[in-house]
Amino acid sequence: MFTANSTDDIAIRTVSQAPVKLLDTNFYELAGGQTIHFLSEVFLKYLFSAWQIIELKPMISSNEQGKVLKYFWKCIARKM
């Protein structure tokens, strides 16, 4: 089981942490030096094509007022 940043989160994350450089498609270097990769459902399914995906679910983290803080994927997979 793991979580991954969703491509839907790019707009939120790049506002709060400005990207310095686009390293590759959906892969950024942020102002503080952190690198971050945002993954689409299609790309995750490709990466785990040799695995049995038990669950791949889009998730949303919100604050108490309902403001979206983060979009991410929850994935449960088993190596075949």
C-alpha positions as CSV (number, residue, x, y, z in Angstrom):
1,M,0.0,0.0,0.0
2,F,1.2,3.5,-0.8
3,T,0.1,7.0,-1.6
4,A,1.2,9.1,-4.5
5,N,0.7,12.7,-5.6
6,S,-2.0,13.1,-8.1
7,T,-1.7,15.3,-11.2
8,D,-4.8,17.1,-9.9
9,D,-2.6,18.4,-7.1
10,I,-0.2,20.3,-9.3
11,A,-2.2,23.6,-9.1
12,I,-2.5,23.5,-5.3
13,R,1.2,22.5,-4.7
14,T,2.8,24.9,-7.1
15,V,0.9,27.8,-5.5
16,S,2.1,27.0,-2.0
17,Q,5.6,25.9,-3.1
18,A,6.8,27.6,-6.3
19,P,8.5,25.3,-8.8
20,V,12.0,26.3,-9.8
21,K,12.3,24.0,-12.7
22,L,10.3,21.4,-14.7
23,L,12.5,18.3,-14.7
24,D,10.3,16.1,-16.8
25,T,6.5,15.7,-17.4
26,N,4.8,16.3,-14.1
27,F,8.2,16.2,-12.2
28,Y,9.3,19.5,-10.6
29,E,12.1,20.9,-8.5
30,L,10.5,23.2,-5.9
31,A,12.0,26.4,-4.4
32,G,13.3,24.6,-1.3
33,G,15.2,22.0,-3.4
34,Q,12.6,19.2,-3.0
35,T,11.7,17.3,-6.1
36,I,8.1,16.2,-6.5
37,H,6.4,13.9,-9.1
38,F,2.7,14.0,-9.8
39,L,1.2,10.8,-11.2
40,S,-1.9,10.2,-13.3
41,E,-4.1,7.2,-13.1
42,V,-2.9,6.1,-16.6
43,F,0.8,6.4,-15.6
44,L,0.3,4.5,-12.3
45,K,-1.5,1.6,-14.1
46,Y,1.5,1.6,-16.6
47,L,4.1,1.5,-13.7
48,F,2.3,-1.3,-12.0
49,S,1.2,-3.3,-15.1
50,A,3.1,-6.3,-13.9
51,W,1.4,-6.1,-10.5
52,Q,-2.1,-7.0,-9.4
53,I,-3.7,-3.6,-8.5
54,I,-6.2,-4.4,-5.7
55,E,-7.2,-0.8,-5.2
56,L,-6.4,2.5,-7.0
57,K,-8.5,5.3,-5.5
58,P,-8.3,9.0,-5.9
59,M,-8.3,10.7,-2.5
60,I,-8.9,14.3,-1.3
61,S,-7.5,15.8,1.9
62,S,-9.5,18.8,3.1
63,N,-9.5,21.0,6.2
64,E,-12.4,21.5,8.6
65,Q,-13.9,24.2,6.4
66,G,-13.9,21.9,3.4
67,K,-11.0,23.6,1.6
68,V,-9.0,21.1,-0.5
69,L,-5.5,20.7,0.8
70,K,-4.2,17.9,-1.4
71,Y,-5.2,15.4,-4.1
72,F,-3.5,12.1,-4.1
73,W,-3.8,8.4,-5.0
74,K,-4.2,5.5,-2.6
75,C,-2.9,2.3,-4.1
76,I,-2.8,-1.3,-2.9
77,A,-1.0,-3.6,-5.2
78,R,0.5,-7.1,-5.1
79,K,3.4,-8.3,-7.1
80,M,2.4,-11.2,-9.3
